[in-house]
Amino acid sequence: MNDFLFTQVLTELEDAIGRENCSTKEIDRVTHSVDYFWLSRMWADRGRRMPEADFVVSPKDAQEVSKVLKIANYYKIPVTTWGGGGGTQGGAIPVAGGIVLDTKRMDKIYDVNTDSMYVECGAGAIYKHVEWAANEKGCTTMHYPSSLTCSTVGGFLAHRGIGVVSTKYGKIDDMALKLEVVLPNGDIIETSPAPKHAAGPDLNQIFIGSEGTLGIITKAQMRIYEQPESRKFRGFLFKDMHSAFLAAKEVLQKFKPSVMRLFDEAETVSLIKKIVGVQKPGAFMTLAYEGPKELVEVEEKIVLSVFGKYGAEDLGSEYGEKWWKEKITFFYPGHMLDIPQMFGTMDTIAPYDKIEKIYWAMKKAIETQFEHVKFIAHFSHWYEWGCMVYDRFIVEKEFVPEDPAEAMRLHNRIWSVGVRAALENGGVVNDHHGVGLKLGRLMKEQYGPAMQVFEGLKKSLDPNGIMNPFKLGL
Ligand SMILES: Cc1cc2nc3c(=O)[nH]c(=O)nc-3n(C[C@H](O)[C@H](O)[C@H](O)COP(=O)(O)OP(=O)(O)OC[C@H]3O[C@@H](n4cnc5c(N)ncnc54)[C@H](O)[C@@H]3O)c2cc1C
C-alpha cells in the first residue's frame, strides 16, 4: 500500500473507532505477529521478523467491529482477529498484512444469569475473568484449559478449545448457548436464542471453529454450573494401554467422570514421574468424579470394580490430587518444553475401534522416519464412543537445525508425516488446537469433496477473501 492510501485508510479507521484505538507503532505490530505457534516463536528467536500487520485496531463492541470490517471490505484489506495470541497453530498471525483486530477491549461481563445458568460476556474476555465472574455467584464455567489465564472466549470458540474436565462437561462448543457475530460485510447477527432447536442448521456451530475466516465473534453466552459438592481423585497404573482403554470405555458406558487421563508408558516414566511423582513403569491413569456426595461414592465404587477387573493397580488419591494441583501449569515452560527444543502437539480424535491403531501408527511413523525425534502421548478427553490422543513430538535442541528455513522444513515434515498417519487410520486433522496456518494444507486430505461446503460458505460470506487469509485451508 502506498503512503497516501495508507494514511487515508488510517484516518478512516481512526474516525470509526478513535485514534487511541488504532496503532501503526512497531511495538504493536511486532507483538501481534508472534503467537504460540512454534514456528513463529522460532522465527523470532532466530532474529527474523514475522509478517506484520499495517494497522492494529482495538474496537470496543460489535458496532465498532462492523465499521472496521466495512472499511476493510471497501479497500479489500485483510483482517486477522487476535484474541490472546495463545493459539498454537499460527491462526492469529497476520500473514497477509493489513489489519490485526485485537478483541481484548471487548472484555465486558454483561450478565451472570443463574436462572438459565449462563454468563454473557464480550468475546475478548480472558476466560479466567469469566470464571471469576461465575465464582462470584457461587458458580463455575467448568472450562479449565492450561491457557485459562491467557486465552480469550472468542479464541477458544474459534479454535474449538477444551479444558481438563471435558469428559463430564464437554468442549467449548458444548458450552456456547448463543453468539453475536459480525459478518465480513459488517452486518451484526445473533444466533438463535437457544442452542437446541429444529430451525435449520445450527448457526453457532458454523462460526465455532471457523477461526476468524467467516466473521468475528463479539459476544457469547457461555454455560455455567453449580460448584460440585464433592470432587474425588484416584490414580491407577495399568500394565499396558490396551487394558486401560477397555476399562475406560466400560466406565464411560455407566457414567461420566470429569477427568480421565491415560498416559502412555513413555510419558508415565518421564513427565508423570517428574511432576506427579509416580515411580513405577506402566500406563498411568488419573481420574476425577464429582457432583453430589452420594453419587460420587457410587461412581468411585464403579471405577474400582471395573478397573480391578482389568488388572489396574489402585494408587489411591494422592497422585490424582497432585495432578489436579498442576493441571494448569503442567505444560508450561520450565515444567517441560520450550524453544530452542522443537515440539508439537498433534492431537487427533477417533472412535475407540481406531484410536489405538492411530496411536501406534503415529508413533511408528514419527520414530522410524526421523532420527532423534521422541514421541510421547496421553489420552485426555473421552466420550462414550471414542477419545482423543494428545501426542507430542520432541526434538532436543542439538538436533534442531540452526538455519530457520531448515528448521521450518523439518518441523513441517514431522507434522505432515504424523498427521497423515492419523488420517490414514481414521483420525481427524486436529482435536482442539485448531487448524490455523499449520494444518491448512491437510484440510483437503481430511475432507475431500466435503471441503466445498466450507469453501462455499467462505465465498458467499466473504467474497473479497479478506477474513484471515491462508487459515483453515481456505
Ligand atoms: C501454555 C498453553 C496451554 C494451552 N492449553 C490449552 C488447553 O488446555 N486447551 C485448549 O483448547 N487450548 C490450549 N492452548 C491453545 C490456546 O489457548 C487455544 O488455541 C485458544 O483457543 C486460543 O485462544 P486465544 O484467545 O489465545 O486466540 P488467538 O491465538 O489470539 O487466536 C486463535 C484463532 O482464533 C481467531 N479468533 C480469536 N478471537 C476471535 C474472535 N473473537 N472471533 C473470531 N475469531 C477469533 C484468531 O483469528 C485465530 O485464528 C494452550 C496454549 C498455551 C499457550
The ligand as an SDF file (V2000), in Angstrom:
LIG
                    3D

 53 58  0  0  0  0  0  0  0  0999 V2000
    0.5030  -22.7170   27.6800 C   0  0  0  0  0  0  0  0  0  0  0  0
   -0.6580  -23.0150   26.7850 C   0  0  0  0  0  0  0  0  0  0  0  0
   -1.5230  -24.0310   27.1170 C   0  0  0  0  0  0  0  0  0  0  0  0
   -2.6170  -24.3350   26.3060 C   0  0  0  0  0  0  0  0  0  0  0  0
   -3.5340  -25.2580   26.6990 N   0  0  0  0  0  0  0  0  0  0  0  0
   -4.6760  -25.4330   26.0140 C   0  0  0  0  0  0  0  0  0  0  0  0
   -5.7240  -26.2840   26.5110 C   0  0  0  0  0  0  0  0  0  0  0  0
   -5.6140  -26.8650   27.5890 O   0  0  0  0  0  0  0  0  0  0  0  0
   -6.8430  -26.4140   25.7500 N   0  0  0  0  0  0  0  0  0  0  0  0
   -7.0030  -25.7640   24.5780 C   0  0  0  0  0  0  0  0  0  0  0  0
   -8.0410  -25.9090   23.9430 O   0  0  0  0  0  0  0  0  0  0  0  0
   -6.0300  -24.9610   24.0880 N   0  0  0  0  0  0  0  0  0  0  0  0
   -4.8970  -24.7650   24.7720 C   0  0  0  0  0  0  0  0  0  0  0  0
   -3.9320  -23.9030   24.2990 N   0  0  0  0  0  0  0  0  0  0  0  0
   -4.1070  -23.2530   22.9990 C   0  0  0  0  0  0  0  0  0  0  0  0
   -4.8840  -21.9190   23.0470 C   0  0  0  0  0  0  0  0  0  0  0  0
   -5.1000  -21.4660   24.3320 O   0  0  0  0  0  0  0  0  0  0  0  0
   -6.2050  -22.1070   22.3300 C   0  0  0  0  0  0  0  0  0  0  0  0
   -5.9700  -22.4350   20.9870 O   0  0  0  0  0  0  0  0  0  0  0  0
   -7.1310  -20.8800   22.3800 C   0  0  0  0  0  0  0  0  0  0  0  0
   -8.3050  -21.2500   21.7160 O   0  0  0  0  0  0  0  0  0  0  0  0
   -6.5350  -19.6530   21.7370 C   0  0  0  0  0  0  0  0  0  0  0  0
   -7.2620  -18.5270   22.1700 O   0  0  0  0  0  0  0  0  0  0  0  0
   -6.6230  -17.0550   22.0300 P   0  0  0  0  0  0  0  0  0  0  0  0
   -7.5940  -16.0940   22.6120 O   0  0  0  0  0  0  0  0  0  0  0  0
   -5.2740  -17.0620   22.6160 O   0  0  0  0  0  0  0  0  0  0  0  0
   -6.6520  -16.9430   20.4620 O   0  0  0  0  0  0  0  0  0  0  0  0
   -5.6080  -16.3830   19.4010 P   0  0  0  0  0  0  0  0  0  0  0  0
   -4.3560  -17.1710   19.4250 O   0  0  0  0  0  0  0  0  0  0  0  0
   -5.4900  -14.9150   19.5240 O   0  0  0  0  0  0  0  0  0  0  0  0
   -6.4080  -16.7210   18.0670 O   0  0  0  0  0  0  0  0  0  0  0  0
   -6.6970  -18.0410   17.7150 C   0  0  0  0  0  0  0  0  0  0  0  0
   -7.5910  -18.0700   16.4690 C   0  0  0  0  0  0  0  0  0  0  0  0
   -8.8830  -17.6010   16.7950 O   0  0  0  0  0  0  0  0  0  0  0  0
   -9.2230  -16.4810   15.9740 C   0  0  0  0  0  0  0  0  0  0  0  0
  -10.0130  -15.6090   16.8380 N   0  0  0  0  0  0  0  0  0  0  0  0
   -9.6480  -15.0980   18.0440 C   0  0  0  0  0  0  0  0  0  0  0  0
  -10.6660  -14.3990   18.5690 N   0  0  0  0  0  0  0  0  0  0  0  0
  -11.6780  -14.4680   17.6740 C   0  0  0  0  0  0  0  0  0  0  0  0
  -12.9970  -13.9230   17.6480 C   0  0  0  0  0  0  0  0  0  0  0  0
  -13.4710  -13.1710   18.6390 N   0  0  0  0  0  0  0  0  0  0  0  0
  -13.7710  -14.1820   16.5680 N   0  0  0  0  0  0  0  0  0  0  0  0
  -13.3060  -14.9330   15.5430 C   0  0  0  0  0  0  0  0  0  0  0  0
  -12.0650  -15.4610   15.5140 N   0  0  0  0  0  0  0  0  0  0  0  0
  -11.2730  -15.2300   16.5770 C   0  0  0  0  0  0  0  0  0  0  0  0
   -7.8970  -15.9320   15.5130 C   0  0  0  0  0  0  0  0  0  0  0  0
   -8.0220  -15.2220   14.3050 O   0  0  0  0  0  0  0  0  0  0  0  0
   -7.0830  -17.1960   15.3430 C   0  0  0  0  0  0  0  0  0  0  0  0
   -7.3990  -17.8010   14.1250 O   0  0  0  0  0  0  0  0  0  0  0  0
   -2.8150  -23.6010   25.0950 C   0  0  0  0  0  0  0  0  0  0  0  0
   -1.9390  -22.5680   24.7660 C   0  0  0  0  0  0  0  0  0  0  0  0
   -0.8840  -22.2580   25.6090 C   0  0  0  0  0  0  0  0  0  0  0  0
   -0.0280  -21.1010   25.2440 C   0  0  0  0  0  0  0  0  0  0  0  0
  1  2  1  0
  2  3  1  0
  2 52  2  0
  3  4  2  0
  4  5  1  0
  4 50  1  0
  5  6  2  0
  6  7  1  0
  6 13  1  0
  7  8  2  0
  7  9  1  0
  9 10  1  0
 10 11  2  0
 10 12  1  0
 12 13  2  0
 13 14  1  0
 14 15  1  0
 14 50  1  0
 15 16  1  0
 16 17  1  0
 16 18  1  0
 18 19  1  0
 18 20  1  0
 20 21  1  0
 20 22  1  0
 22 23  1  0
 23 24  1  0
 24 25  2  0
 24 26  1  0
 24 27  1  0
 27 28  1  0
 28 29  2  0
 28 30  1  0
 28 31  1  0
 31 32  1  0
 32 33  1  0
 33 34  1  0
 33 48  1  0
 34 35  1  0
 35 36  1  0
 35 46  1  0
 36 37  1  0
 36 45  1  0
 37 38  2  0
 38 39  1  0
 39 40  1  0
 39 45  2  0
 40 41  1  0
 40 42  2  0
 42 43  1  0
 43 44  2  0
 44 45  1  0
 46 47  1  0
 46 48  1  0
 48 49  1  0
 50 51  2  0
 51 52  1  0
 52 53  1  0
M  END
$$$$
